[in-house]
């Protein structure tokens, strides 16, 4: 649902299909589900953030994100 809302918004703003190279930063990437859904929609510029170095490696292995930053938001 969240991924579809992003797709719908970018389609309206761009007026076509040129939105697929939009850079997206997914804060608190967790298990990467949103990255997977956006990747399946054709997005190629996905970046993530998570506080766990272990999750960073797991997310990079999944291949949906170009890069994952590890930091705690608010610190």
Secondary structure, DSSP 8 states (H G I E B T S, - for coil): -HHHHHHHHHHHHHSSSGGGG--EEESS-TTSHHHHHHHHTT---EEEEES-HHHHHHHHHHT--SEEEE--TT-
